[in-house]
């Protein structure tokens, strides 16, 4: 979908998409020659996802957009990017049933997304690209450009979109931004774990998950020096990600999204209204 509301998400035709990707200008030398992919499609037991409830379905992956479920849309986008293997971490029986003939590895979920990623990494291998089932507008081009832009030295990389790009692509969206010296950025639900060293950051992620209701303990983990520099806006995005990586003893890199729509996912009912508007369904 373009910033003016033009249609940008026609149904994927897998083989045509595959051939087209080979001609993309950003598939440059230095990109990963092969990778595995993981789609996180789990749900917390006993919790009703608000976006799913709003859409009248039992799971976010079953929300329909342009006649196709989010699960199918994300899976087709990932498949078109050309991974060696695709794993889907799921605990919903309907989701697992829909994956029965999809040619993917269905993986069990763990107590939280971090443990699900670690378990999947051990089974699928590296490099491992991770995304989520609620990435409703995901395009294969976003994945290939992200992997091409990840620096070779990074054990782990994360895609973020600058506020100005997000606002240009979807001015009506309301995202959560992290503020840095060089601008504000929103996460894009695309991650790369290049090697086994990257699992160290998953261990730190798991600690943060366990402390999510005790933010002062998360602050203590980061240390006063980091917090002061962040609060005083002394850190650039790259500096902050490097420092957070050092906390987990990994080399971490931030990658900037080319398309601001990469920051749009479906976390809440208003997000679903937004993506429907962007694809012309509103």
C-alpha positions as CSV (number, residue, x, y, z in Angstrom):
1,X,0.0,0.0,0.0
2,X,1.4,3.4,-0.9
3,X,1.2,6.5,1.3
4,X,-1.7,7.8,-0.7
5,X,-3.8,4.6,-0.2
6,X,-3.1,2.9,-3.5
7,X,-3.4,-0.9,-3.6
8,X,0.0,-2.5,-2.9
9,X,-0.7,-5.9,-1.6
10,X,-2.2,-7.9,-4.5
11,X,-2.5,-11.7,-3.8
12,X,0.9,-13.3,-4.1
13,X,1.6,-15.7,-6.9
14,X,4.4,-17.7,-5.5
15,X,6.4,-18.7,-8.5
16,X,6.1,-15.3,-10.2
17,X,7.1,-13.7,-6.9
18,X,10.1,-16.0,-6.6
19,X,11.4,-15.0,-10.0
20,X,10.7,-11.4,-9.5
21,X,12.7,-11.3,-6.3
22,X,15.9,-12.4,-8.2
23,X,15.8,-9.1,-10.0
24,X,15.3,-6.8,-7.0
25,X,18.0,-4.1,-7.0
26,X,18.7,-4.5,-3.3
27,X,19.8,-8.2,-3.7
28,X,23.4,-7.1,-3.7
29,X,26.7,-8.8,-3.0
30,X,27.2,-9.4,0.7
31,X,23.6,-10.6,1.4
32,X,23.1,-13.9,3.1
33,X,23.2,-16.7,0.5
34,X,20.8,-18.8,2.6
35,X,18.7,-18.5,5.7
36,X,16.0,-20.2,7.8
37,X,12.8,-18.5,8.8
38,X,10.6,-18.6,11.9
39,X,7.1,-17.2,12.2
40,X,5.9,-16.7,15.8
41,X,2.2,-17.6,15.9
42,X,1.8,-18.5,19.6
43,X,-0.7,-17.1,22.0
44,X,-0.7,-16.8,25.8
45,X,-2.8,-19.4,27.4
46,X,-6.1,-18.1,28.9
47,X,-5.7,-14.7,27.3
48,X,-8.1,-13.4,24.5
49,X,-6.2,-11.3,22.0
50,X,-8.1,-8.0,21.6
51,X,-7.5,-7.8,17.8
52,X,-8.7,-11.4,17.3
53,X,-11.8,-10.8,19.5
54,X,-12.5,-7.6,17.5
55,X,-12.4,-9.6,14.3
56,X,-14.5,-12.4,15.7
57,X,-11.9,-15.1,15.4
58,X,-10.1,-17.2,18.0
59,X,-6.5,-16.2,17.0
60,X,-4.8,-13.3,15.3
61,X,-3.5,-15.5,12.5
62,X,-7.1,-16.3,11.5
63,X,-8.0,-12.6,10.9
64,X,-8.9,-12.2,7.2
65,X,-7.5,-9.4,5.1
66,X,-8.3,-9.2,1.4
67,X,-9.9,-12.6,1.6
68,X,-6.8,-14.3,3.1
69,X,-5.8,-15.0,6.7
70,X,-2.9,-13.2,8.2
71,X,-1.3,-16.6,8.7
72,X,-1.4,-17.2,4.9
73,X,-0.3,-13.7,4.0
74,X,2.8,-13.8,6.3
75,X,3.6,-17.4,5.3
76,X,3.5,-16.5,1.6
77,X,5.6,-13.4,2.0
78,X,8.2,-15.4,4.0
79,X,8.2,-18.2,1.5
80,X,8.7,-15.8,-1.5
81,X,11.8,-14.4,0.2
82,X,13.4,-17.8,-0.4
83,X,14.4,-19.4,3.0
84,X,15.7,-22.9,3.1
85,X,13.3,-23.9,5.8
86,X,10.3,-22.3,7.5
87,X,9.2,-23.0,11.0
88,X,6.0,-21.8,12.6
89,X,5.8,-21.8,16.4
90,X,2.1,-22.3,17.3
91,X,-0.1,-23.7,20.1
92,X,-3.5,-23.0,18.7
93,X,-5.1,-26.2,17.3
94,X,-6.8,-24.4,14.4
95,X,-3.6,-22.7,13.3
96,X,-1.7,-26.0,13.5
97,X,-4.4,-27.7,11.4
98,X,-4.2,-25.1,8.7
99,X,-0.4,-25.7,8.6
100,X,-0.7,-29.4,8.1
101,X,-0.1,-29.3,4.3
102,X,1.8,-26.0,4.1
103,X,5.3,-27.5,3.8
104,X,6.5,-26.0,7.0
105,X,7.9,-27.3,10.3
106,X,5.3,-26.8,13.0
107,X,7.0,-26.1,16.3
108,X,5.6,-26.0,19.9
109,X,5.5,-22.7,21.7
110,X,7.2,-22.2,25.1
111,X,6.3,-20.0,28.1
112,X,7.2,-16.9,26.1
113,X,8.4,-15.8,22.7
114,X,12.1,-15.7,23.7
115,X,12.1,-19.3,24.7
116,X,10.1,-20.2,21.6
117,X,12.8,-18.6,19.4
118,X,15.6,-20.3,21.3
119,X,13.9,-23.7,20.9
120,X,13.2,-23.1,17.2
121,X,16.8,-22.0,16.6
122,X,18.2,-25.3,17.9
123,X,15.9,-27.2,15.6
124,X,16.0,-25.0,12.5
125,X,19.6,-23.7,12.6
126,X,21.2,-20.5,11.6
127,X,21.1,-17.9,10.1
128,X,17.5,-17.5,11.4
129,X,15.1,-14.7,10.4
130,X,12.3,-14.2,12.8
131,X,8.9,-12.5,12.3
132,X,5.4,-12.6,13.7
133,X,2.0,-13.8,12.4
134,X,0.5,-10.4,12.9
135,X,2.8,-8.7,10.4
136,X,-0.2,-8.2,8.2
137,X,1.4,-6.2,5.4
138,X,4.7,-8.1,5.2
139,X,6.4,-8.1,1.8
140,X,9.2,-10.4,0.7
141,X,11.1,-7.3,-0.4
142,X,11.3,-6.1,3.2
143,X,12.9,-9.4,4.2
144,X,15.4,-9.5,1.4
145,X,16.5,-5.9,1.9
146,X,16.7,-6.4,5.7
147,X,19.0,-9.4,5.3
148,X,21.0,-7.6,2.7
149,X,21.5,-4.6,5.0
150,X,22.5,-6.6,8.0
151,X,26.2,-6.1,8.6
152,X,28.3,-9.2,8.3
153,X,29.9,-8.7,11.8
154,X,26.5,-8.7,13.6
155,X,25.5,-11.8,15.6
156,X,22.0,-10.3,15.8
157,X,20.2,-7.6,14.0
158,X,16.8,-5.8,14.3
159,X,14.8,-3.8,11.8
160,X,13.5,-0.4,12.8
161,X,11.7,2.3,10.9
162,X,12.3,6.0,11.3
163,X,9.3,8.0,12.4
164,X,9.3,10.2,9.3
165,X,9.2,7.1,7.0
166,X,6.3,5.6,9.1
167,X,4.4,8.8,9.0
168,X,5.0,9.3,5.2
169,X,3.6,5.8,4.5
170,X,0.8,5.8,7.0
171,X,0.2,9.2,8.5
172,X,-2.9,8.0,10.4
173,X,-1.0,5.4,12.4
174,X,-0.1,5.7,16.0
175,X,3.0,3.7,16.8
176,X,5.3,3.4,19.8
177,X,8.6,5.1,19.2
178,X,12.0,4.9,20.9
179,X,13.8,8.3,21.0
180,X,17.4,8.6,20.1
181,X,19.8,11.4,19.3
182,X,19.3,10.8,15.6
183,X,15.5,10.5,15.6
184,X,12.6,8.3,16.8
185,X,12.2,4.7,15.6
186,X,9.6,2.0,15.7
187,X,10.2,-1.7,15.7
188,X,9.3,-3.8,12.6
189,X,9.0,-7.3,13.9
190,X,11.9,-8.6,11.8
191,X,15.0,-10.0,13.5
192,X,18.1,-11.9,12.4
193,X,20.0,-14.4,14.5
194,X,23.1,-15.0,12.4
195,X,24.8,-17.7,14.6
196,X,24.6,-19.5,17.9
197,X,26.2,-16.5,19.7
198,X,22.9,-14.7,19.0
199,X,21.2,-16.9,21.6
200,X,22.9,-15.0,24.3
201,X,20.6,-12.1,23.5
202,X,17.6,-14.4,23.8
203,X,18.7,-15.2,27.3
204,X,18.7,-11.5,28.1
205,X,15.3,-11.1,26.4
206,X,13.9,-13.9,28.6
207,X,15.1,-12.1,31.7
208,X,13.3,-8.9,30.5
209,X,10.1,-10.9,29.9
210,X,10.2,-12.3,33.4
211,X,10.6,-8.7,34.8
212,X,8.0,-7.0,32.5
213,X,5.8,-6.2,35.6
214,X,8.9,-4.9,37.5
215,X,10.4,-2.2,35.2
216,X,12.7,-0.9,37.9
217,X,14.5,-4.3,37.8
218,X,14.9,-4.0,34.0
219,X,16.4,-0.6,34.6
220,X,18.8,-2.1,37.1
221,X,19.9,-4.6,34.4
222,X,20.7,-1.9,32.0
223,X,22.7,0.1,34.5
224,X,22.5,3.8,35.5
225,X,25.1,5.0,32.9
226,X,23.0,3.6,30.0
227,X,19.8,4.9,31.3
228,X,21.1,8.4,32.0
229,X,22.6,8.6,28.5
230,X,19.3,7.4,26.9
231,X,17.1,9.7,29.0
232,X,19.4,12.7,28.2
233,X,19.1,11.8,24.5
234,X,22.9,11.3,24.2
235,X,22.7,8.0,22.3
236,X,22.2,7.4,18.6
237,X,20.2,4.4,17.6
238,X,23.4,2.5,16.6
239,X,25.1,3.3,19.8
240,X,22.2,2.1,21.9
241,X,21.8,-1.2,20.0
242,X,25.6,-1.8,20.3
243,X,25.5,-1.1,24.1
244,X,22.4,-3.4,24.5
245,X,24.3,-6.1,22.6
246,X,27.3,-5.8,24.9
247,X,24.9,-6.3,27.8
248,X,24.2,-9.8,26.3
249,X,27.8,-10.3,25.1
250,X,26.8,-10.2,21.4
251,X,27.5,-7.9,18.5
252,X,24.1,-6.3,17.7
253,X,23.2,-4.0,14.9
254,X,20.2,-1.8,14.0
255,X,19.0,-1.9,10.4
256,X,16.8,0.9,9.1
257,X,13.7,0.0,7.1
258,X,13.2,1.4,3.6
259,X,9.4,1.3,3.8
260,X,7.7,2.8,6.8
261,X,4.8,0.3,6.5
262,X,7.2,-2.3,7.9
263,X,6.4,-0.9,11.3
264,X,2.7,-1.6,11.0
265,X,1.5,-4.8,12.7
266,X,-1.8,-5.8,14.3
267,X,-1.5,-5.5,18.0
268,X,-4.9,-4.0,18.7
269,X,-8.3,-3.3,17.1
270,X,-7.2,0.1,15.8
271,X,-4.3,-1.5,14.0
272,X,-6.6,-3.8,12.2
273,X,-8.8,-0.9,11.1
274,X,-5.6,0.8,9.8
275,X,-4.4,-2.1,7.7
276,X,-7.9,-2.6,6.3
277,X,-7.9,1.0,5.3
278,X,-4.4,0.7,3.8
279,X,-5.4,-2.2,1.6
280,X,-8.7,-0.5,0.6
281,X,-11.1,-2.5,2.7
282,X,-12.3,0.3,5.0
